[in-house]
Amino acid sequence: MPTFDLKISPMKAIIDPAKCVLCEKCHVAKACPIKAVFRISDDEPAFVDMSLCHGCGVCAAACPARAVTIKEG
């Protein structure tokens, strides 16, 4: 049986609330493959659950406002 060496990235998604434009359907939350990003309410920016985030960068690519960056942390 094959084995895999899983490495967790030290990178994490950071959302800048000042840049978030509160899209009606958050592209960032929809794009996250592990559902680490979600909205608590429609009038607040998206939130990243750092315990789930793998730092893959899919959310940053999906954000039309460029409110998401991937940083070490």
N, C-alpha and C positions, 0 to 999 in steps of 0.2 A: 504494500500500500504506500503511495507517495506521501511524503511529509512536506509541510510548507513552513517557511520561516516568516511569521507575521511580524512586521515592524510597524509600530504605531508612530506616526509622524509627530514631532514636537510642535507642529504648526497648528494654529487655531484660527477660527473665523472671528473677526471683530466687526461689529456693526456700529457705524458712526451715526448716532441719532440725529445729528444736525444735517446729515446728507439724505437720510431716509425720507422719501416723499409719501409714505403710507399708502402704497399701491392697494387698490381695492382687494385684489387677489395677490398676495405676496409671492412674487416670483422666487424669492430666496427660499422661503419655506417649502414651496412646491418642488424646488430643484434638489434640496438636500436628500441624498439617497438613504440616510439613516435617521431622518426626521429629528435632527438635533436643533433645527431652527423652527420657531413657531411664533405666532402672534398671541399675546394675552388678550388684547382688545384692539378694535379697529382704529382707535385714536392714539395708539402707541407703536413705536418701532418694533420690528421683529426682535426676538430674544434668542441667544445661542446658549444651549445647555452644554457647557464646556466639558462635562463629564462624558458626553456622547460624541462631540465633535472630533473628527479625525484629521481635519485640516486638508481635505482633498481639494478644495477650491472651487467646487461646482457652484456653490452659492454665490461666490464673488463674480463668477462669469455670468450668472443669471440676473444679477441686480442691474436694472436699467439706470438707476441713480448713482451707481458706483459707491454705494454706502458700505459695502463689505470689503474688507481687506483680510489677507491671510498673513498672520504674524506668528513668530515663535513665541510660545508661551504655554 
